[in-house]
Amino acid sequence: MKPSDDHPLVVRAGGAGRPVKVGDWLACTAKNYGAASLKDQGTVSGFKPNGDTGTLPVLTQTVQDTITKTTTSTLWFEALFNTKETATSQTNAAPLVNGTLSAKDFMKTVQADLDNG
């Protein structure tokens, strides 16, 4: 097999064997993913739910209702992190969640990377 710098990509819809445009696939995902995520997994994805979301647990419905009423958005605080800052945040996320690292220590570690940029 000859090496190549070309990396072909064919996106197929529903296994039908016919290529679709990436834009069509993205539009479909943006339109349908939010409702599917809520209905199938009970998770809030950040995508606007269009269509049936099924019966949601009270807390999930409350979160979704709050998001639906929102008129503006903002970037997640990590959106502007460089690679090192992102790695630090991701590496320390599990200890933060499981309680072996305090929120104060998590932010101190992240802030040190931000300060040293």
C-alpha positions as CSV (number, residue, x, y, z in Angstrom):
1,M,0.0,0.0,0.0
2,K,1.4,3.4,-1.0
3,P,1.4,6.1,1.7
4,S,-0.7,9.2,0.8
5,D,-1.1,12.7,2.2
6,D,-4.8,12.5,1.2
7,H,-7.3,11.3,3.8
8,P,-10.6,10.7,2.1
9,L,-13.7,11.0,4.2
10,V,-17.1,9.7,3.2
11,V,-20.0,10.5,5.5
12,R,-22.9,8.1,5.0
13,A,-26.5,8.6,6.2
14,G,-28.3,5.8,7.9
15,G,-26.1,3.1,6.3
16,A,-27.8,3.7,3.0
17,G,-24.5,3.8,1.2
18,R,-25.0,7.2,-0.3
19,P,-22.6,10.1,0.5
20,V,-24.1,13.2,2.1
21,K,-22.6,16.6,2.4
22,V,-21.0,17.5,5.7
23,G,-23.2,20.6,5.9
24,D,-26.3,18.4,5.7
25,W,-25.0,16.1,8.4
26,L,-24.2,19.1,10.7
27,A,-27.6,20.6,10.1
28,C,-29.3,17.3,10.9
29,T,-27.2,16.9,14.0
30,A,-27.9,20.5,15.2
31,K,-31.6,20.0,14.6
32,N,-32.0,16.5,16.2
33,Y,-29.3,15.9,18.8
34,G,-30.7,17.9,21.6
35,A,-34.0,16.1,21.8
36,A,-32.3,12.7,21.2
37,S,-29.8,13.3,24.0
38,L,-32.6,14.2,26.4
39,K,-34.9,11.4,25.4
40,D,-32.4,8.6,25.0
41,Q,-29.9,9.4,27.7
42,G,-31.6,12.1,29.9
43,T,-28.6,14.4,29.3
44,V,-28.5,18.1,28.6
45,S,-26.3,18.4,25.6
46,G,-26.3,22.2,24.9
47,F,-28.1,21.7,21.6
48,K,-31.6,23.1,21.4
49,P,-34.1,20.2,21.7
50,N,-36.5,20.1,18.8
51,G,-39.2,17.5,19.0
52,D,-40.1,14.8,21.6
53,T,-37.8,14.6,24.6
54,G,-39.8,12.1,26.4
55,T,-40.6,12.3,30.1
56,L,-37.6,13.8,31.9
57,P,-36.6,13.6,35.6
58,V,-37.6,16.8,37.5
59,L,-34.1,18.1,37.8
60,T,-33.2,17.5,34.2
61,Q,-36.5,19.2,33.1
62,T,-35.7,22.2,35.4
63,V,-32.2,22.6,34.0
64,Q,-33.6,22.4,30.4
65,D,-36.4,24.9,31.2
66,T,-33.8,27.3,32.5
67,I,-31.6,26.9,29.4
68,T,-34.7,27.3,27.2
69,K,-35.5,30.7,28.8
70,T,-31.9,32.0,28.3
71,T,-31.6,34.7,25.7
72,T,-27.8,35.0,25.7
73,S,-24.8,32.7,26.0
74,T,-21.2,32.8,27.0
75,L,-18.2,30.6,26.4
76,W,-17.3,28.0,29.0
77,F,-14.4,29.3,31.1
78,E,-12.0,26.9,29.4
79,A,-12.8,28.0,25.9
80,L,-9.9,30.5,25.8
81,F,-7.3,28.2,27.5
82,N,-4.1,27.3,25.8
83,T,-3.1,23.6,25.5
84,K,-1.2,23.5,28.8
85,E,-4.1,25.2,30.7
86,T,-6.6,22.8,29.1
87,A,-4.5,19.8,30.1
88,T,-4.2,21.0,33.7
89,S,-7.9,21.5,33.9
90,Q,-8.8,18.1,32.3
91,T,-6.2,16.2,34.4
92,N,-7.6,17.7,37.6
93,A,-11.3,17.3,36.8
94,A,-11.6,13.8,38.1
95,P,-10.0,14.5,41.5
96,L,-12.2,17.6,41.8
97,V,-15.3,15.6,41.1
98,N,-14.4,12.6,43.3
99,G,-13.4,14.9,46.2
100,T,-9.7,14.2,46.4
101,L,-9.0,17.8,45.2
102,S,-10.8,20.8,46.6
103,A,-12.3,23.4,44.4
104,K,-9.9,26.0,45.8
105,D,-6.9,23.8,45.0
106,F,-8.3,23.0,41.5
107,M,-8.6,26.7,40.7
108,K,-5.2,27.5,42.3
109,T,-3.6,25.0,39.9
110,V,-5.4,26.3,36.9
111,Q,-4.7,29.9,37.9
112,A,-1.0,29.2,38.1
113,D,-1.0,28.0,34.5
114,L,-3.0,31.1,33.5
115,D,-0.5,33.4,35.2
116,N,2.5,31.6,33.6
117,G,0.7,31.4,30.2
